[in-house]
């Protein structure tokens, strides 16, 4: 029998499959569909210090190979999440979760991260420095600013810290190096690249916000390349996310260097997507000649001559 267990920045997971931030809420919407404890973990919805209503409607646009979303970090605020939603989640999920911390200033990032660091069912913190759906310059594209932010957050949290980066950085390796120097334990790759659709009848963008984050199968090669590049150079824990919808995708992402994966848009198409992937992952690994998930991680990066 194939062993699906993996280790992610010191956090042991029964399997590498995690619903991605922004597509699974805080777990409550899926709790009535299946036993959430089959999941490796849950990446919580991106959370800010204060409640946010998000961007105006329409916020979703379909496109070939995926979708665009412009939700804009709609969330109830970290105090409500830490004091109400996370304790309530324990009734449905008895494992550690991944908290996605967002902010618009260093002080806000620190506050949100500190609140999550104190929650006993948070296993690690995903610092979201590259959300495509909010205004303002992303700190995730500036190595100096990112180093300062990660360094400051690191002073206030004891749990593992993963940095969620965009693939659109001019030099992803430079950005990753700055984050590691600041105290990051690893990365989530990738956050959604930006795109848009235009309605030819209205002659204006489909999304009220104009641009949105691209997700679905169309971004899988981009995410795979980012995981491969960062893992090849730094050999740090990486969560691979972007266009994963099958067990074969999971294996490919892990070969590139991902210790675990997050499943995003597939959950919105089929709410049982993660369950189906987990159930088929063992037979898929066995078909490719593996006896455990751990042995897959980074094999392509380790053997590549490029």
N, C-alpha and C positions, 0 to 999 in steps of 0.2 A: 504494500500500500504506500502511495506517495505521501511524504511528509510535506504538508503545505506551510508549516511554521516558518516565520522569518523574524529577523530582528531589525528594528528601525531606530537608529540613534539610541540604543539601549532599551527601547520598548519592544517587548516580545509580542508578536501578533500570531494568532492561530492560522492566518492566511494573509496574503498580501493585498487583498481587495478592500478598498475603502471608498465609500461614496464621497464625491468631491464637494468641497465647499460651494454653496450656492445652489446645489441641485438636490439637497436632502434636508434643507431647513435645519432644525435642531432635533431631527429624528422623529418628532411626534407624528408627522404626516404619513410615515411609512410603518409605524408600529403595529397598525391593525392589519397589515398585508402579509407579513411573515415575521418569523422570529429574528429580530435584529442581531441576536448574539451569534448568528452565523458569520457576520461581517468581521473583517480583521480589526477595523476601527471605524469611526465616523468622523469626517472632517466637517466641523460646524460651519454654519453660514457666516460670512464675513461680518464682524462685529465692531462697532465704533463705541466711543465713550457715551455719546448721547443717542437717543432714538433718531432714526432717519426714515423719511417716507419714500426715499428713492426718487428716481427720475419720472417725468411725466409719461403718460401713455401716448402712443403705443411703445412698448419696450421690447417686443419680440418680433423678429423678421425671419422668415424661412429663406433658405438658399440651398442650392444643390450641394449635397455633401455635408449639410449641417444646418446651423442656424446662427443668427446674431441675437445677442441680448444686451439690453441697456438698463438693467435693473437699478443700478446706482446705489448699491449697498443698503437697501432697505433692511432695517433691523430694529429691534426694540431697545437697543443700548445694552452695554455690558453688565450693568447692575441687575437688570431684569434677567439676563441670561445666566449670570453667576448665582443669583439668589433664588430664581424660580425655575427656569427651564432646565438647567443642568441637574439640579436635584430631582426634578420630575422625570428626567430621562433615565435615572437609575432604575425606575420601575420596569423599563423595557430593555435596557442595555447594561450589562454588568461589567463591561470592559472600559478601558481608558479611551478617551476621545482626543481628537486633535482640534484645538481651538484656533480659529483664524482671527488674528488681531489686526485691525485696520486703524488708520488715524490720519489726521491732517496736520499734525505737528508732532515734534518729538515728545512733548509732554503727554499728548493724547495716546500715542503708541505705548509709552511707559505705563500710563494708568491702566489701559486695557490689558496689557500683558501681565501686569502685577495682579490684577483681579483674577485673571485666568490661572496664574501661577499658584494662587491660593486655593483653587478648586481641586478637591481630591480625586475627581474622576476625569481630570484633564491630564493626559500623559505627556503631551508635548505641545508646543506653541508654534503655529505657522504665521510668520510675520508677513502680511500682505503689503508689499511695497510697490505693486504694479497693477492695481485694478484699472482696467481700461474704461470704466464707465463713470468716473467722477472727474470733475474739473480740477485743474491744477497740474503742475509738473510732477511727474512721478519720481520719487527719490530713488526708485530702483534703477534709474538710468544714469545716475551720477555716482561714481565710485567713492568720491570723497564724502558726499552727503550720506551715502549708505553706510560707510564705515562709521561715521559719527553716530548715526541712528542706532545701528546694531550694537555698538560699544555701550551706548547709554542704556538701551533696553537690557543688555546682558548684565549690567550692574544690579538690576532689580529682579531678575528671575533666575530660578535654579533649575527649571525644567529644560529639556532639550529645545533648541531654537532652530527651526527651519525657515529659510527665507524663500518666499514665493516670488519668482522672477519672470519677467516678460522675455520672450525670445527675440524681441525687436531691438535689444540693446546693441549699440555699435560694436562692442566687444564684450560678449557674455563672460568670457574668462576673466577679464579685468574686473567686471562687476562681482563675479563670484569670489575672486581673490580678496577684494575689499571686504566682503561680508565675512569671510572666514577670518581675516585679520581682526575684524571687529568682535569676533566671538561666536559666529554662527556655527552650528553643529552640522548643518547640511542644507538641502534645498528641496523645494517643490518646483518642478519644471514640467509644464509651463503655465503661466497665467495666459489668459486669452489675448491673442493679437487683435488689433482693431480692424474693422471693416465697415462697409456700409452698403445699403441698397437704396435705389431711387425709384420712386413710382412714376412711370412715364405719363400717367394720366394727370396726376396732381403736379408733376414736374418738381417734386421735392423729395427729400429723403423719407424713407418709410418710417424710420425710428424718429420719435419726437426729439431725441437728443442728437440726431444726426448719425453718429457713429455708435458702434456696439462691439462687444467682444465676440470673436468668432469661435465656434465650438463645433464638435462633430468630427466625422472621419476626415474631413479636409485638412485638419490641423495635425493629424497623427504623425506624418513624416517630419513636420517641423518640431513637434515635441520630442520625437525619438532622437533627432539630431542634437537637440539641446541637452538631453539626458546623456547621450553618448559623449559629447564634447566635455561637459563638466565632470562626469565621472572619470573619464579617461585621464584628465589632468589632475584632479584633486583626490579621487578615491574617498569621497565622503558619502554619507547616507543621502540618497535621493529618492523622492517620490516622483514617479512619472505620471503625468496627467495630460490628456488632450486626445480626444478621438478614440478612446478605448471602448470597445463594445463586445469583445469576445475573449475567450481564454487564450487564443492564439496571439491576440494583441498584447495580453499580459506577459506572455512568454517573451515576445519580441522586445517589449519595453524593459524587462528584467535582464535580458541578454545585453542590452545597451548600458546597464548599470543601475537600474532602479531596484531598490530593496523592497519597495511596495508601489502600488499604483492607486490612483484615484479615478473613479468612473464618474463622468459628469453628464453630458447631454444624453447619453444612453438611458439614464434614469428617467428623463422627461419623456422619452419615446416609449419606454417600457419600464414601469415601476419595479418590475421583478428582475431587471437587468443584472444587478450585482449578485443576486441569489443564483441566477442561471450561470453566470461566469464562475462563481465559486464551485458550483456542483460539477462543472465540466473541466475545471482546472486540473484536478488530479489525473483523469484519463488523458488530457492533452499533454501534460508533462511526461507521462509514461510513454505516450506515443512518440515523443521526441527523444526518448532514452534517458530521462531524468528520474531519479528516485526521491528527490527533494526539491523544494522551491529555492532553498538557500544556495544550492550549487549552481543555479542558473545565473545569479547576479554578476553582471559584468563580464561574462565569458567572451562576448564579441569584442568588447573594448580591450580585454586582456590579450586577445590573440590577433588583433588587427595590426597590419603592417603599415597603415596609413597614419 
